[in-house]
Amino acid sequence: MENKEERVQSLNLEVKVPSFFRCPISLDVMRSPVSLCTGVTYDRSSIQRWLESGKKTCPATNQPLPSTDLIPNLTLRRLIQLWSATADSVANSALNNHRHVAVNIVRDIRSSSDPSPLLRRLADFFLDADNDVFEKNAIVGCAAAAVSSVLIQNAGQIETLRAAAKALAVILATDCIEENNKKVAISYLISHLSASVSALLSILKDGKTVESSADAARILCAILLSSDSNSKVSIAEKSDLIPELIRLIRQEKMHRDSIDAGIDCLTAICGVRGAKFRMVKEGIVPAVVKVMKAEAVMAPASTTEKAIRLLEAASGIAEGRSEICKAAEECLGAVLRWMMKVGKEGMEAAVVVLWSVCYRFRDQRAVEAVKAENGGVMKILLLMQSNCSPAVRQMSGDLLKIFRVNTKGCLAGYDTKTTHIMPF
């Protein structure tokens, strides 16, 4: 918990701490001021540590100490207590003012005919690091309910929808908001699922700003992650949802936030029956290939890992494998280049993609693409010898048989500049 001085300073209040209230050693406000024979006053705990370390001088003057007796400075202690009480009163008043400001914003949102400016002010309240964490958590429930109400009751008013989505996205992305409070924030939307998804889809389809589209996708992802299987199905079956999410990650001018938000949403629904087929039909394969080929600043390893997992989902159906093989050199080359740079789930997903098209589908274009990638086959061998799951190890072995690789580490009959490679 913050002490009184910190609470005052965290609110940027013009309350100055008198310099003689601070201990010369710790520089903190003294709790138990005591004076040495040199006349200098210190906080008792600080000067005791100094003396117990074996030092026999006054820290401030460096004078030798003929006596180490500590004399309580009762006058200064009383002054500090009076100042502290005043500072605490100011801090509490400021905290209450901040709470009242936020509560008033929420109240006015509910009754305003044009809530957009108030929604932006509410977003700023949660974004402001100077505002108290406890106050943010205290009002997040009623704030989220008010914003959600605006979102589902203002269909067609796109500016209002954008402002509401921004406020909700900020609440969900703010680290200091407790997870339980975030669940409360999203529960209202889930209880009005059809209207909520329709409003968010309106923002995605409008597409006027990348930021607003990303906000809508983040909220959709939060809804999906908190929904049961039936709700996920009803969301995934929205006819325009998958095309809009793919457009979000495939846009000409790439944007990191929109890529992350779009991929997260697609990952959350790819397990829904029929969703894989619709994703493939709408172009998920070229979309994720574009992500994997992007610069690391735009698509870091964490994002690329999710992109590979979407390819894994696509490779689970014939239509998806066919699309991967159409662009085998580009697609599988990107998978192999990233395979050893992502986490364990991403590496294993990459093997599933390669196994699906090279071993199960037996597509010669895929086999040739893997052979053409420098070091691609050796990566499969290395992964097989790593701490992967038994199923992935079996798939890796199947792949190595196709490429006629000795699992002890030697390549046989494989055209490469290196005739004998030992990975370990």
C-alpha positions as CSV (number, residue, x, y, z in Angstrom):
1,M,0.0,0.0,0.0
2,E,1.1,3.6,-0.7
3,N,2.1,5.7,2.3
4,K,0.6,9.2,2.7
5,E,3.4,11.0,1.0
6,E,3.3,8.6,-2.0
7,R,-0.4,9.0,-2.4
8,V,-0.1,12.7,-2.5
9,Q,2.8,12.6,-5.1
10,S,1.0,10.0,-7.3
11,L,-1.9,12.5,-7.7
12,N,0.5,15.2,-8.8
13,L,-0.7,17.5,-6.1
14,E,1.2,20.7,-5.2
15,V,2.0,19.6,-1.6
16,K,5.7,20.0,-0.8
17,V,7.5,18.0,1.7
18,P,9.6,20.3,4.0
19,S,13.3,19.3,3.5
20,F,13.9,19.1,7.3
21,F,11.2,16.4,7.5
22,R,13.4,14.1,5.5
23,C,16.1,11.9,7.0
24,P,19.6,12.8,5.6
25,I,20.3,9.1,5.1
26,S,17.2,7.6,3.6
27,L,15.7,10.9,2.3
28,D,12.3,9.7,3.4
29,V,10.0,11.5,5.8
30,M,11.1,10.6,9.3
31,R,8.9,8.5,11.4
32,S,10.9,8.6,14.6
33,P,13.3,11.6,14.5
34,V,16.3,11.4,16.8
35,S,19.3,13.8,17.2
36,L,23.0,13.0,17.6
37,C,25.4,15.0,19.8
38,T,26.4,16.9,16.6
39,G,22.8,18.4,16.5
40,V,21.8,16.6,13.3
41,T,18.5,14.8,13.3
42,Y,18.0,11.4,11.6
43,D,15.2,8.8,11.4
44,R,15.9,6.3,14.2
45,S,16.0,3.2,12.0
46,S,18.4,4.8,9.5
47,I,21.0,6.1,12.0
48,Q,20.8,2.8,14.0
49,R,21.8,0.8,10.9
50,W,24.6,3.3,10.3
51,L,26.0,2.9,13.8
52,E,25.5,-0.9,13.9
53,S,27.7,-1.2,10.8
54,G,30.6,0.0,12.9
55,K,30.8,3.6,11.8
56,K,31.6,6.2,14.5
57,T,31.0,9.4,12.6
58,C,28.1,11.7,11.9
59,P,26.8,10.9,8.4
60,A,26.0,14.5,7.5
61,T,29.0,16.3,9.0
62,N,31.6,13.4,9.1
63,Q,32.5,14.5,12.6
64,P,33.7,11.9,15.1
65,L,31.1,11.0,17.6
66,P,32.2,11.1,21.3
67,S,28.7,9.7,22.1
68,T,26.3,7.6,20.2
69,D,23.3,8.4,22.4
70,L,20.1,9.1,20.4
71,I,17.9,11.9,21.7
72,P,14.3,11.9,20.5
73,N,13.4,15.2,18.7
74,L,9.8,15.5,20.0
75,T,9.1,18.9,18.5
76,L,10.0,17.8,15.0
77,R,8.1,14.6,15.5
78,R,4.9,16.6,16.3
79,L,5.4,18.9,13.3
80,I,5.7,15.8,11.0
81,Q,2.5,14.3,12.5
82,L,0.6,17.5,11.9
83,W,1.9,17.8,8.3
84,S,1.1,14.1,7.6
85,A,-2.5,14.5,8.8
86,T,-2.9,17.5,6.4
87,A,-1.3,15.7,3.5
88,D,-3.5,12.6,4.1
89,S,-6.6,14.8,4.1
90,V,-5.5,16.4,0.8
91,A,-4.8,13.0,-0.7
92,N,-8.2,11.5,0.3
93,S,-9.9,14.6,-1.0
94,A,-8.2,14.2,-4.3
95,L,-8.9,10.5,-4.5
96,N,-12.6,11.2,-3.9
97,N,-12.6,13.9,-6.5
98,H,-11.2,11.5,-9.0
99,R,-13.8,8.9,-8.1
100,H,-16.6,11.4,-8.4
101,V,-15.3,12.6,-11.8
102,A,-15.3,9.0,-13.1
103,V,-18.7,8.2,-11.5
104,N,-20.2,11.4,-13.0
105,I,-18.9,10.4,-16.5
106,V,-20.5,7.0,-16.2
107,R,-23.8,8.5,-15.0
108,D,-23.8,11.1,-17.8
109,I,-23.1,8.4,-20.4
110,R,-26.3,6.6,-19.5
111,S,-28.4,9.8,-20.1
112,S,-26.6,11.6,-22.8
113,S,-28.0,11.9,-26.3
114,D,-24.4,12.1,-27.6
115,P,-22.2,10.0,-25.4
116,S,-19.2,9.9,-27.7
117,P,-17.2,12.7,-25.9
118,L,-18.0,11.1,-22.5
119,L,-16.8,7.7,-23.8
120,R,-13.6,9.2,-24.9
121,R,-13.2,10.9,-21.4
122,L,-13.8,7.5,-19.8
123,A,-11.2,5.9,-21.9
124,D,-8.7,8.6,-20.9
125,F,-9.5,8.0,-17.3
126,F,-8.5,4.3,-17.6
127,L,-5.5,5.2,-19.7
128,D,-4.1,7.8,-17.2
129,A,-1.5,6.1,-15.1
130,D,-1.8,8.8,-12.5
131,N,-5.4,7.7,-11.6
132,D,-5.6,5.3,-8.7
133,V,-5.7,1.6,-9.5
134,F,-8.3,0.9,-6.8
135,E,-10.6,3.6,-8.1
136,K,-10.3,2.1,-11.6
137,N,-11.3,-1.3,-10.4
138,A,-14.0,0.1,-8.2
139,I,-15.9,1.6,-11.1
140,V,-15.0,-0.8,-13.9
141,G,-18.2,-2.8,-13.5
142,C,-20.7,0.0,-13.8
143,A,-18.5,1.7,-16.4
144,A,-18.4,-1.4,-18.6
145,A,-22.2,-1.9,-18.2
146,A,-22.8,1.7,-19.3
147,V,-20.5,1.4,-22.3
148,S,-21.9,-1.9,-23.4
149,S,-25.4,-0.5,-23.2
150,V,-24.3,2.3,-25.6
151,L,-22.7,-0.2,-27.9
152,I,-25.8,-2.4,-28.3
153,Q,-28.3,0.4,-28.4
154,N,-26.7,2.6,-31.0
155,A,-26.8,0.5,-34.2
156,G,-26.1,2.7,-37.2
157,Q,-24.4,5.5,-35.2
158,I,-20.9,4.5,-36.2
159,E,-19.0,7.3,-34.4
160,T,-20.7,6.4,-31.1
161,L,-20.0,2.7,-31.7
162,R,-16.3,3.5,-32.3
163,A,-16.1,5.6,-29.1
164,A,-17.8,2.8,-27.1
165,A,-15.5,0.1,-28.6
166,K,-12.4,2.2,-27.7
167,A,-13.5,2.6,-24.1
168,L,-14.2,-1.1,-23.7
169,A,-11.0,-2.1,-25.5
170,V,-9.0,0.2,-23.1
171,I,-10.7,-1.4,-20.1
172,L,-9.8,-4.9,-21.4
173,A,-6.2,-4.0,-22.2
174,T,-5.4,-2.1,-19.0
175,D,-3.0,-4.3,-16.9
176,C,-4.1,-2.9,-13.6
177,I,-7.7,-4.0,-14.1
178,E,-8.2,-7.4,-12.3
179,E,-9.2,-10.4,-14.5
180,N,-12.4,-10.9,-12.6
181,N,-13.4,-7.3,-13.3
182,K,-12.6,-7.8,-17.0
183,K,-14.9,-10.8,-17.0
184,V,-17.6,-8.7,-15.5
185,A,-17.0,-6.1,-18.2
186,I,-17.6,-8.6,-20.9
187,S,-20.5,-10.5,-19.3
188,Y,-23.0,-7.8,-20.2
189,L,-22.1,-8.1,-23.9
190,I,-22.4,-11.9,-23.7
191,S,-25.9,-11.6,-22.2
192,H,-26.8,-9.5,-25.3
193,L,-24.7,-11.6,-27.7
194,S,-26.5,-11.0,-31.0
195,A,-26.7,-7.3,-30.6
196,S,-23.2,-7.0,-29.3
197,V,-21.6,-9.0,-32.2
198,S,-23.7,-7.1,-34.7
199,A,-22.5,-3.7,-33.4
200,L,-18.8,-4.9,-33.4
201,L,-19.2,-6.3,-36.9
202,S,-20.6,-2.9,-38.0
203,I,-17.3,-1.3,-36.9
204,L,-15.3,-3.9,-38.7
205,K,-17.3,-3.5,-41.9
206,D,-17.0,0.3,-41.7
207,G,-13.2,0.0,-41.6
208,K,-12.7,3.8,-41.6
209,T,-9.8,3.5,-39.1
210,V,-7.5,0.6,-38.4
211,E,-7.5,1.4,-34.7
212,S,-11.3,1.1,-34.4
213,S,-11.3,-2.2,-36.3
214,A,-8.6,-3.5,-34.0
215,D,-10.7,-2.4,-31.0
216,A,-13.7,-4.2,-32.2
217,A,-11.7,-7.4,-33.0
218,R,-10.2,-7.3,-29.5
219,I,-13.6,-7.2,-27.9
220,L,-14.9,-9.9,-30.1
221,C,-11.9,-12.1,-29.1
222,A,-12.7,-11.5,-25.4
223,I,-16.3,-12.5,-26.0
224,L,-15.2,-15.6,-27.8
225,L,-12.8,-16.6,-25.1
226,S,-15.5,-16.2,-22.4
227,S,-18.3,-17.9,-24.4
228,D,-19.5,-21.5,-24.4
229,S,-19.4,-23.7,-27.5
230,N,-22.9,-22.8,-28.6
231,S,-22.2,-19.1,-28.4
232,K,-19.0,-19.5,-30.4
233,V,-21.0,-21.3,-33.1
234,S,-23.5,-18.5,-33.3
235,I,-20.8,-15.9,-33.5
236,A,-18.8,-17.8,-36.2
237,E,-21.9,-18.3,-38.3
238,K,-22.2,-14.5,-38.8
239,S,-21.9,-14.3,-42.6
240,D,-19.6,-11.3,-42.7
241,L,-17.4,-12.1,-39.7
242,I,-14.7,-14.3,-41.2
243,P,-14.3,-12.2,-44.4
244,E,-13.9,-9.0,-42.3
245,L,-11.3,-10.6,-39.9
246,I,-9.3,-11.9,-42.8
247,R,-9.4,-8.5,-44.5
248,L,-8.1,-7.0,-41.2
249,I,-4.9,-9.1,-41.3
250,R,-4.5,-8.9,-45.1
251,Q,-4.9,-5.2,-45.6
252,E,-2.4,-3.5,-48.0
253,K,-0.9,-1.3,-45.3
254,M,-0.2,-3.7,-42.4
255,H,-0.9,-2.7,-38.8
256,R,0.5,-4.7,-35.9
257,D,-2.5,-4.2,-33.6
258,S,-5.0,-5.2,-36.3
259,I,-3.0,-8.2,-37.3
260,D,-2.8,-9.5,-33.7
261,A,-6.5,-8.8,-33.0
262,G,-7.7,-10.4,-36.3
263,I,-5.5,-13.5,-35.8
264,D,-6.6,-13.9,-32.2
265,C,-10.3,-13.9,-33.2
266,L,-9.7,-16.4,-36.1
267,T,-7.8,-18.7,-33.8
268,A,-10.7,-18.6,-31.3
269,I,-13.2,-19.7,-33.9
270,C,-11.1,-22.0,-36.1
271,G,-12.3,-25.1,-34.1
272,V,-16.0,-24.4,-34.8
273,R,-17.6,-26.8,-37.2
274,G,-17.6,-25.3,-40.7
275,A,-15.4,-22.3,-39.8
276,K,-12.2,-23.9,-41.4
277,F,-14.0,-24.3,-44.7
278,R,-15.2,-20.7,-44.7
279,M,-11.8,-19.4,-43.6
280,V,-10.1,-21.2,-46.5
281,K,-12.7,-20.0,-48.9
282,E,-12.2,-16.4,-47.9
283,G,-8.4,-16.6,-48.3
284,I,-6.9,-17.5,-44.9
285,V,-3.9,-19.2,-46.5
286,P,-2.5,-16.2,-48.5
287,A,-3.4,-13.9,-45.5
288,V,-1.3,-15.8,-43.0
289,V,1.5,-16.2,-45.5
290,K,1.6,-12.4,-45.8
291,V,1.9,-12.2,-42.1
292,M,4.7,-14.7,-41.9
293,K,6.6,-12.8,-44.6
294,A,6.2,-9.4,-42.9
295,E,9.0,-7.7,-40.9
296,A,9.4,-8.9,-37.3
297,V,8.4,-5.5,-36.0
298,M,5.0,-6.0,-37.6
299,A,4.6,-9.7,-37.0
300,P,6.9,-10.9,-34.1
301,A,7.3,-14.6,-33.2
302,S,4.2,-14.7,-31.0
303,T,2.0,-13.5,-33.9
304,T,3.7,-15.7,-36.4
305,E,3.2,-18.7,-34.1
306,K,-0.6,-18.1,-34.1
307,A,-0.5,-17.7,-37.9
308,I,1.1,-21.1,-38.2
309,R,-1.6,-22.6,-36.0
310,L,-4.2,-21.1,-38.4
311,L,-2.4,-22.9,-41.3
312,E,-2.5,-26.1,-39.2
313,A,-6.3,-25.7,-38.9
314,A,-6.5,-25.1,-42.7
315,S,-4.4,-28.2,-43.4
316,G,-7.0,-30.3,-41.6
317,I,-9.4,-30.2,-44.6
318,A,-8.8,-31.1,-48.2
319,E,-9.6,-27.5,-49.4
320,G,-7.0,-26.1,-47.1
321,R,-4.3,-28.5,-48.1
322,S,-5.0,-27.7,-51.8
323,E,-4.6,-24.0,-51.1
324,I,-1.4,-24.5,-49.3
325,C,0.0,-26.6,-52.1
326,K,-1.0,-24.0,-54.7
327,A,1.5,-21.6,-53.1
328,A,3.7,-24.4,-51.7
329,E,7.1,-22.7,-52.2
330,E,6.0,-19.4,-50.6
331,C,3.9,-20.9,-47.9
332,L,6.0,-23.9,-46.8
333,G,9.2,-21.9,-47.1
334,A,7.8,-19.4,-44.7
335,V,6.7,-22.2,-42.3
336,L,10.2,-23.7,-42.4
337,R,11.9,-20.4,-41.9
338,W,9.9,-19.7,-38.8
339,M,9.6,-23.3,-37.4
340,M,12.6,-23.1,-35.1
341,K,11.9,-19.5,-34.0
342,V,8.5,-19.9,-32.4
343,G,7.4,-21.7,-29.3
344,K,6.7,-25.4,-28.9
345,E,3.1,-25.1,-30.0
346,G,4.2,-23.3,-33.1
347,M,6.9,-25.8,-34.0
348,E,4.5,-28.7,-33.6
349,A,1.9,-26.9,-35.6
350,A,4.4,-26.4,-38.4
351,V,5.2,-30.2,-38.5
352,V,1.5,-30.9,-38.7
353,V,1.2,-28.6,-41.7
354,L,4.2,-30.2,-43.4
355,W,3.0,-33.7,-42.7
356,S,-0.5,-33.0,-43.9
357,V,0.6,-31.8,-47.4
358,C,3.8,-33.8,-47.9
359,Y,2.8,-37.2,-46.3
360,R,-0.9,-37.4,-46.1
361,F,-1.8,-35.4,-49.2
362,R,1.4,-36.6,-51.0
363,D,1.6,-33.4,-53.1
364,Q,4.8,-33.3,-55.1
365,R,4.7,-29.4,-55.2
366,A,4.9,-29.5,-51.4
367,V,7.7,-32.1,-51.3
368,E,9.8,-30.1,-53.8
369,A,9.1,-26.8,-51.8
370,V,10.5,-28.4,-48.6
371,K,13.5,-29.8,-50.5
372,A,14.2,-26.4,-52.0
373,E,14.3,-24.6,-48.7
374,N,17.9,-24.4,-47.4
375,G,18.2,-26.5,-44.3
376,G,14.4,-27.3,-44.2
377,V,14.8,-31.1,-43.9
378,M,17.4,-30.7,-41.2
379,K,15.0,-28.6,-39.2
380,I,12.5,-31.5,-39.2
381,L,15.3,-33.8,-38.0
382,L,16.3,-31.5,-35.3
383,L,12.7,-31.0,-34.1
384,M,12.2,-34.8,-34.1
385,Q,15.2,-35.2,-31.7
386,S,13.9,-32.4,-29.4
387,N,11.4,-32.7,-26.6
388,C,8.3,-32.8,-28.9
389,S,5.2,-34.8,-28.3
390,P,5.1,-38.5,-29.5
391,A,2.5,-37.7,-32.2
392,V,4.7,-34.9,-33.6
393,R,7.8,-37.2,-33.4
394,Q,5.9,-39.8,-35.4
395,M,4.9,-37.2,-38.0
396,S,8.5,-36.0,-38.3
397,G,9.6,-39.6,-38.9
398,D,7.0,-40.0,-41.6
399,L,8.4,-36.8,-43.3
400,L,12.0,-38.0,-43.0
401,K,11.1,-41.2,-44.8
402,I,9.7,-39.2,-47.7
403,F,12.9,-37.2,-47.9
404,R,15.0,-40.4,-47.4
405,V,16.7,-39.1,-44.3
406,N,18.5,-41.4,-41.8
407,T,17.1,-40.5,-38.4
408,K,20.6,-40.9,-36.9
409,G,21.4,-37.6,-38.6
410,C,22.6,-38.5,-42.1
411,L,21.0,-37.4,-45.4
412,A,20.8,-40.1,-48.0
413,G,20.1,-39.3,-51.7
414,Y,19.3,-35.7,-50.9
415,D,20.8,-33.1,-53.2
416,T,22.7,-30.7,-51.0
417,K,26.0,-29.0,-50.8
418,T,26.7,-30.8,-47.5
419,T,27.0,-34.5,-48.0
420,H,27.1,-35.5,-44.3
421,I,25.5,-33.6,-41.5
422,M,25.5,-34.5,-37.9
423,P,23.2,-32.2,-35.9
424,F,24.8,-33.1,-32.5
